[in-house]
Amino acid sequence: MRLPTLALATLGLLNLVHADDARLGPLKDLNGYFPFPAPKSVQEWEPRRDFVQRQLVISQGLWPMPTKTPLNAVIHGKIDQGDYTVEKVYFESAPGFFVTGNLYRPKNISGKVPAVVFPHGHWVDARFLNQSDKYVREEIATGQERFEQGGKSRFQSMCVQLARMGCVVWQIDALSDSDSKQFSPEVIHKFAKQRPDMNRTEGWGLYSPQAEANLQSVMGLQTLNSIRSIDFLLTLPEVDPNRLAVTGSSGGGTQTMLLAATDPRLALSYPVVMVSTAMQGGCSCENATLLRVNSGNVEIAALFAPKPQGMNTANDWTKEMATKGFPDLQKLYALYGKKDYVTLQRGEHFPHNYNAVSRMGFYEVLNRHFKLGQASPIVEKDYVPLPKEKLTVWDDAHPAPKSGDPEFERGLLKWLKSDAEQQLLAAAKTPEGREHVLRPAIEALIGRPYAHAGKISFPDASTQWRDSHFRTQGKLLNATYGEEVAIDWLQPINPTGDVVIWLDDAGKGSARLADGTIRPELQELIDRGVGVLTADLFLQDDKKLKQTRVVAGPREVPAYTFGYNHALFAQRVHDVMTITSYLLSKRDASQPAVKRVSLAGFGQMGAVATAARATTGNAIVKAAVDTAGFRFGQLLDYRDPMFLPGGSKYLDVPGLLCVASTHALWVAGEKDATLFPSATPHLDGTDTKTAAAAWLGR
């Protein structure tokens, strides 16, 4: 639909060609509406599930999975509590990166027992929580807790009860909380402004354009810690690998959903006060670029189907879940014949927390599916909470690592970059690696499979005869996505069925010289029966564009924008898909039949064309690109129009060329062709556009 003039003026986008383009509307943010339309069949759902799950894993920086280095786990300070024990644990999820927490175990274990990962949300020093007597009495009065002693720590209450039910429990610290102090709260939860000393092409820090271009985020680090927590639990001989569960509330609920979606070893998930079609997670630790683009928390929870899963509502953003979101999850589970495997515990009269009533809901689901044999309903018994000094993992014999060290932050991200690069370089050398590692990753960065290019029409096409060709101008309309792209299509008198999409920074005027005549190399193509199509890709007609839009708010966290919206670079690739799909579609006789589509790209459009070539499969038969040596890894502004989340991780532009070279490819602007040896290099001094056109016309 057409945006009102005032809205366009506010956006600063008046006088652009794209007045009807939905992409000019307001950006989506974490407070948007995120419905999950239930699929009609398993066959419809599973391809979608696979794409969303891959996008999620990639958003966390876990494609490929960082090398699982030795955990070097230290378990010490056992405390005997009668029917259960508590131990202090730390291990390394990556070299020098410590995960901390407490391990609760049943006192008398016989055979294999279930294990539960228990991440917490945004409660300061959550593992050490010890509420005041007055606070606990108020919670008892409202029905949230039962005991004056045990009610002082809802986190210990969960662990104690599960251990009494026969489960091993790993209560893990969130980054910057309790004993996890290598990152400060200001970085993990309160990040506001970009840090100049961390914004550089070498030795960068979190939230910088470099970190985002390599998909390095706080959320990804916590997801890595959760996965390594499963690794840790499976080193314990008493843990049953077939009965692994995860639960947590608030930010811990977000971690629960992410772990359940990424680690197939889990058998049960119970995210609390977080699954919702409304607010998706407000903290920077709950957001990552790419994560919720065209998705949301209900769909993320759906990725766990048809395994057992429970969730709840409270007097927060989850309060409408019973009518918005949960019925669709039930329909999905019903497709697998397991509608009762997903449950919702209503609690809109309670505030946002993991209280005793909510915990009982989890105990019941766990008891049922893990066959614990507990009498129902399961009711907690009182206990004596342990103080901080008995729970902390650090002491004189086990000294804590340095807190808030910027060199640690830089070093960890450098290790992650190096580790991923080694794996990806190895993958790039094999056809299997290119097809099953690099190509799926690039498709996720662009965020739209070519097979879903959309329903496209050309309703306002205007054709005129010129001296040697027909010229058709107008806008292609992509009804599926509400997008449009202005094109200028030069069609020969005697067409061969070949068309070259010619992309240049000059946009749809790039086929002509300053005097209005057609560029000689393109005129030669037209004379040989090859059509030439130029275009203004999204916002390419705005010659003053220096920075892209971001969502409203004072915090300079890229994920708040690019975790919910496509980057401009990706949107321009979508336009190339739209053009290609239209050219190859069946059309009425008013337009010539197109048999083969080729692609050329120069200037900034060289990288766009390369990405389009890498993501369109067999649709484009030949591509000629001049990258001009562009690298995503050199950008120092996440609002740069060329910024692409993850753009640098997958070997940057050479990685795109590696995948693109699985089809006919001509390349200029690159000094090293190691990753794409099958491409035709442009080595002589000939003008690149002339040489590219000659190669395309062969």
N, C-alpha and C positions, 0 to 999 in steps of 0.2 A: 504494500500500500504506500501511497505517497506521504512522506513526512510533511508536517506543517512547516511553512516558511520560517516561523520563529524558531522551531527546533533546529532546522538546518543552519540558521544564522548563529544560533548558540554553538553549534558544532564547528562553525567557521568553514562550512562546506558549500555555501551558496555558489552558484554559477558553475558548478561542476556538471559534467555530462550525466553522472550517475544519480540523478535526483530520485529515482525509484528503487535504487539498490538497497536491499534490507541491511546490508553491511554498514550503511550510514546511520542506522538506528543506534540507540543507546547500547553501550557495552554491557555484557552480562557480568554480574559480580556474585560474590558468595551469598548474597541475600536475595538472589533471584528465585525463580520457581523451577524445580527440577523433577518433573514427573517421569515415571517409568511406565510407558505403555506396555501392558502385558503382551508378549508375543502370542501368536495364534497356534504355533506348533513348535515342537523341539527343533524341527528342520529349519524353521525361520530363526529361532533363537541362537542356535549354536554357532553359526558364522559370526553373528553380531557379538556373542559372548567372547569368541576368540579375538576379535578385533579390539574390543574394549579392554580385555585382560592384557593384551599385548601393549596397548597404549598405556595402561596403568603401570605395568612393570617397567616400561621404558621411561615413564615420567619419574620413576623412583631411582633412575640411574642404575638399574639392575639388569640391563640387557646389553652385553652379557653380564652374568652374575660376577661381582668381584671375586677374585681368587680367594678361596676359603683357606686362609692361613691358619696356623695352629692357634687354638683358643688360649692355650697356656692358663687354663682355669685354676684358680686358687679357691679352695673351700676350707674355711677355718672357723674357729670359735663356736663350736656346737653348743647349743643351750637345750638342756633336757626339760621339757615342759609337761612331763608325765605321759600323756598319750600322743605327743608329737614332739618333734625337735625343730629348732630353728638354727640355720647356719648362715654365715656371711660368705658372699661369693663375689669375685670379680674375674672377668676374662676379657680377652682382646678380640673384638669383632673384626678388626683390621690391625695391622702392626701399630702398637702404641695407643690404640683407641680402646679405652676401657668401658666395659659394661658392668654395672654394679647392681646389687640387690640382695634379697634374702631368699633362702631356700627352705621351705617348710616340707617336712616329711612325716608320714605316719610312724609311730614308734614301733609297731610290730607289723612288718611287711611280710606277706606270704605270696610268692609268685610275682607276676607283673602287675603293676598298678597304673592307673591313668595319671597324666600330668597336665597341668594347667599353666599357661602363661598369663600373667596378670599385670598389664600395663596400667598406669594411673593417668588421670587427666591433670588439669591445671589447679592443683592444690600444692601450695608451697611446702616443701619437705614432706611430701605425701607419705612416704614410707615411715617417717618418724612422727606422723600426725598424732597429737594427743590433745583432744579438745577439753575445754574447761568444764567443770561440773555443771555450771549454769547452762552452757550450750547443750550439753547432753540431756539435761532435764527437759529443756525445750523440745529437743528432738523426740524424746520419749513421749512427751505430751501430745505431739502431733502424729504419733504412730510410726515415726521413721526409725527409731531404735528401741531396743527392749531393755538394755542393761546399763546401769550407771558406770560400771567398770569397763566392760567390753565395748560399750557404745562410744568410748572416747576415740577409738580408731576404727573407722569402717574398713580401712585397708587391711589391718591385722585381723579384723573380724572375719573377713572373707577367707584369708589364708588359713586361719585356725580351723574354721569349720570344714573347709575342704580337706585339710589334713586329717581331721577326725572322721571324715567320710572315706578315707583311704586313698587320697590323691596326693601326689607330689605337686607342690606349687612353687613356681618361680615368680616372685614379685620383683619386677624390673623397674629401675629408675628411669624416668624420662630424662632427656638431656637437660643439663643445668640444674637438676633437682636432686635433693638428698645427697647421695655420695657421688653423683655424676657431675663433676665440676670442671671438666676440661673446657667446656664452653660456658660462657656467662649467660644469665637470663636475658641480658640486654641484647645478645646476639640471637638466642634461640626463640624467645617469646616477645621481645619488645623492640625488635629491630625497626628503625624508623627511617634513617637517612643512609644513602650510599656512602661508603667510606673510601675516600680518595686513595688511601694507602693500600686498600684491598682491591682496587679497580685498576688492574693492569694485565698485560698479556702474559706475564710470568709471575708466579707467586700470588695468585689472586685469592680472595676470600669468598665466603658465602654471600649470596644475593647479588654478586657482581654479574655483569654481562657475561664474563668468562665462565663463572660457575653455572649460570643458566644455560649457556651454550654447550656445556658439558653435562647438563642434567644432574648437577650436584646441589642438593638441598638439605635443609634440616629434616624435612619429612623423609627423604630418602635415607638419610643416616639412621633415623629411628627405625625405619622398615628393615634396613640391614641388621640393626641390633636385634630386632625381633626374630628375624630368620636365623641368626646365629644363636639366639636363645633356644630355638628348637634343636639346633646342632648340639648345644650344651646339654639339654635335657636327655637327648638320646645317648650321651656318654654315660648316663647313670644306669647301672645294670638292672635296676628294678622298674624302670619306666617301660610301659607298654607302647611300642611305636604305633599301634593301631588305635590308641585311645588318647589322642592329643587334642587339647582344647585351648581356646583363647577367649578371654573376656576382659572388658575394661569399660570405663565410663568417661563421657565427655571426650577430651583429647585422647584418653585411653580407648574410648569407643572407636575413634578414628583409626588409631593404631590397630585395633582389633579387626576392623574391616579390611585394612590394607594387608595385614598379615594373612588373613583368611583368603584374600584374593590372589596372593602371590605364592603361598607355600602349600603345595598339594598334600603335604604330610598331615595337615590338620584334619581332624574328623568332626569337630564341632566348634561353632562360633557363636558368641553372645555379645554383640555390641550394644552398649547401654547409653541412653539419652543422646544418640547421635544420628541414627538412620532417619532421614526426613526428606521431604520434597522442598523444605524451606531452607533455612540457613545451613550452610555446608561445613562450617568450621572456621571460626574467626581468627585463630592464631596463625602466625607465619609458619609454625611447626606443623600445621594441618593442611598446608597448601603446597602444591608443586606445579610448575609449568606443565602443560599438556593434560594434567590429571583429569579434570572434569570438563574438558572441551567436548560438547555434545553428549555429556553423560552427567552423572550425579550420584549421590550417596546411596539412593535406593538401588540403582543399577549396579553400583559397586557391591552392595550386599547380595544382589541377585547372582553375582558371579560364583557364589559359594553353592548355589543350588546344584543338585538336590540333597546335599549333606545337611544334617540337622543344624538349625540356626534359630536363635531366639533374639528378641529385642524388646524394648519397652517404650512407654511414653511417660512424659512428665509435664509439668507446667512450664514448658519452654517451647522451642521450635519444633519439637516432636509431637506436640499435643494433637495435631490433626492426622497423625499417622494411621489411625484406625480406618479412616475413610480416604486418605490420600497416600498411597504407596503400599500399605500392607495388603490390601485386596489384590493388587497386581502381583505382589510376591506370592500370594497364595495361588493365584492362577498359574504362575510359572511352575511352582512346585507341583501343582495338580497335573501338569503336562507330563511329569515324570511318575505320576501315581503316588506322590508323597506330600499331599497337601498338608497333612498334620505334622510334617517335619519342620515347618516354620511357624513360630508362635509369637504372639504379641501380648505382653503383660501391660495392662492399662494402669496408669498411675498419674493422670493429669492433676490430681489433687496434691501431688508431692513436688517439691522443688527439684532443681537440676543436680542430682547426685546419685550415688550408688548406696541407697539406704538398705536397711534390713529386709524390707518387703521386696525390693528389687532383687536383692541377693537370693532370697528364697526362690524367686522365679528361676534364677540360673541353676540353683541346686536341683530343682525338680527336673529341668531339662537334662542336666548332666546325669542325674540318677537314672532317668528313663533310658537314655540312649547308650550310656556306658554300663548299664546293668550293675549298678553299685549295691542294689539290694537294700536300700535305706527305706524305712517306713515313711509313707507320705501322710500328711505334709511334713516337710523337713523344717525343723525349728532349731535355731542356733542356741547353744548353751553359753553361759557366761565364762569369762576367762580373765586373766590379768595381763593387760597389754604391757609389752616391753618398752622401756625408755630408749631414747635415741642412742645413749652411750653403749647400750647392749646390742643395738642393731647395726650401727655403722661398720662398714667393712674396713675402714682405714684405722690403723694404730701404729705404734712404734715399729712393730715387726712387719707391718704391711703399709708402708708410707704412701700417701696419696700423691698422684701426679700433679704437676703444676696446674693451677686454675687459670682459666681465661687467657691462655697463652696464644697470641696471634700467630706465632711461628708454628705451633702445633696445628692450628687451623689451616695454615698454608700448606704445611707438610702433608696433612691427611688428604687434602684435595689434590695435591700433586701426586701422591701415591695412587689415588683412585684413577686419575687421568692416565698415568703411566701404565697401570695394570690393564685398564680398558683398551688402551692403544695397542698393547702387545697382543691381546686376544683378537682385536679387530684386524690388525695387520695380518695375522695368521689366517683369519677367515677370508680376507680379501684375495688370498692366493688360490683359493679353491672355488670351483663352481658352486659347491654346496654352501660354502660360507657366504658367497655373494647372494645366493638366492634365499637362504634360510636365516641369515643373520643380518646382513646389511640391507637388503631390499625391504624386508618387513619393518625394520627400524625407520628407514627413510619414509615409507608409507605412513607410519605413525606420526612422524614429525610434520608431514604435510596434512595429515588428518582427514583425508578423503580418498578412498580407493577409486581408481579410475572406473571400475565397474559401476560405481554409484555416482557417475558424473552428473546425472540429473536429466529431467525432461526439458528439452531445449527447443525453442522456436525462434523464428526471425520475422516477426510480424510487420515491421516497418521497413523492410528492405526496399531500397531505392536504387534502380539500375539505370545507368546511362551509357550510351556508346561514346567511346573516345577514339582517337585515331587508330589504335591498334588493338583495342581490348574493350571489354565491358567492365564498367566500374560499379560495384554494388556496395552501398554504404548503409549503415543502420546499427541497431543494437540487437545482439543475441540476448534472449531472455531465458534464464534458467528458472523455470517455475518451481522446481523442487526446493530450491534454496532461496528464492526471491532475489536472484542476482542478475546483473546484466553486464555486458561488455561491448563496447563500441568497436566496430571493425570496418576496415576498408579493403574490399576484396577485388583484386584486379584479375579478370578472367579472360583468357585468350580466345580468339575466334575459333580455333580448332583445338579444343582441350584434349589432352592425353589422359586426363583423369588424375593427374598429379597436382598437388597444391603444397606450397611451402608457406608455413606460418613464420613470418619474419618479425622477430622481436628486437626492438632497439629502444634506447632511452628516449628517442624522439617520438615514440608511440605510433599511432596510426598514420602519422605523416612521414614515417621513416622510409617509405618507398621512393620518395621524391627528393630531388635536390632543391637548393634554395630558389632556383628559377622556375620551379614547378614541374620540371621534366622528370621522368622516371629514371632512377639510377641505372646506368648502362648495364650493370651485371643483372639487374632484375628485368630490364627490358629484354635482355637476351633470353632469360628464362621464359618470359611471356611469349616471345617469338617462337620458342620451341614447343609451345603448347602447355607450359607449366603455369598454373595459377599462383599468384602471390597474395597473401593476406597479411595485413598489418593490423595492429590493435592497440587500443589504450587499455592496458590491464588496470585493475582496480586502483584508483587514485593516481594513476600515472599521468593524468592530465593536469594534476595539481603541481605545477612546476616549483611552487614555493614550499612544498612539504619537506620539512627537515626532521620532524619528530612525529611519531605515531601517538594516537590517543592512549590514555591509561584510565583505569577506573578512578572514581572520585575517592579522595582520602589522602591523609598526610604521609602515609607510610610508603616508602620507595621500595616496595617488595614486588618484583616482577611477576611472581606467581599469582598475585591478586588480579592481575589482568590476563596473563597468558595461561593461567590455569583454567580459564573459562572461555577464552576467545582465541580464535586463530590469529597468528601473527600476520601482518600485511604480506610478508614474503610468501607464506603458505596460501593466502587468498589469491595472490597473483598466479600461483601455480594452478589453483582451482580454475581460474579463468582460461588457462591454456587447455585444461581438461575439457572445459565447456566448448571451446572452439573446436578442438579435435573431435569430440563426440558429435558435435553438430555436423561437421564436414563429412563424417563417415556414416551419418544416419541416412535413412531413406527419406527423401524429400520429394516434393512435387516437381513437375517437369520445368517449373520456372527457373530452377537452379540446376547447373550442370552436375552430373554424377561425379563423385570423387572416389577414386579407387585407392589412392595412396596419399598419405600425409607425411610431409617432412617438416623439420623444425630448425630454425636458426635463431641464435641469440647473441647479442653484443652489448658491451657496456655492463651495467648492472643487470640487464636482462640476460646476460650470459649465464649467470648462476641460476636464475629462474628457469631458463630453458633447460639447463642441465638437470635440475630437480624434476622438471616435468618429464624429461626423457627417461629418468630413472623410475618414474612412477606410473607410466602409461603403458608399459608392456609392449605388445606387438602393434598397438594402434599407430605409433609413429615409426616409419620404416627407416628413416635416416635423420640424423641430427648433426648440425654444425654449430659449435659454440666457441666463442672467444671469452674466456673467463677473466681476462686481464689480471690474472693472478689474485683475484679476490679471495679472501678468507673470512669466514664468520668469526674465527678466533682472533681477529684483529680489531673487532668492534669494541668500543669502550662506552657505548650508550645503549641500554636495552630498549630505548625508544627509537633507535635508528631504523629507518624503513627497511633495511636489509637484515635486521635482527631476526634470528630463527631459534627458538628454544631447541637445544640439542644439535644445532647446526654444526658445531665443531666436534662433537663427540665421535660421530661416525666417520672419522678421518677427514672431516671438513669437505671442501669442494672436491679434492681428489677422491674421497669416498663416493660422492655422487657420481663422478666420472667413472669410477670403477664399476658401479652398477649400470650406468648408462652405456658403457662399452660392451655390454652383452649383446647389443645391436649395433648397426653401422653408426660410427661416430667419428666426426672430424673435430679436432681440438686445436685451438690457438690460445696463447696466453699462459701456458704452463711450461715450466722448465724441466720438470721431472715427470716422466710418464710411467714410472714403475708400477703404479697401481692400475693402469689402464693400457697395457702394451698393445692390445688389439685395435686401439683407436688409430685413426689416421692423423699424424701430427702435422701442424703447419709450421714449417721450419724456414722457408725462404723469406725474402723481404717483401713479397707481394702483399698488397693491401688485403687485410683479412676478409673484408666483405666480398671483394672480388673473388678471392680464392675459395671462400665458402660457397658462394653462388655457383661457381664452376663445378665444385665437387658435388653439390646437390643436384646439378643438372645432368650429371653423367648417367 
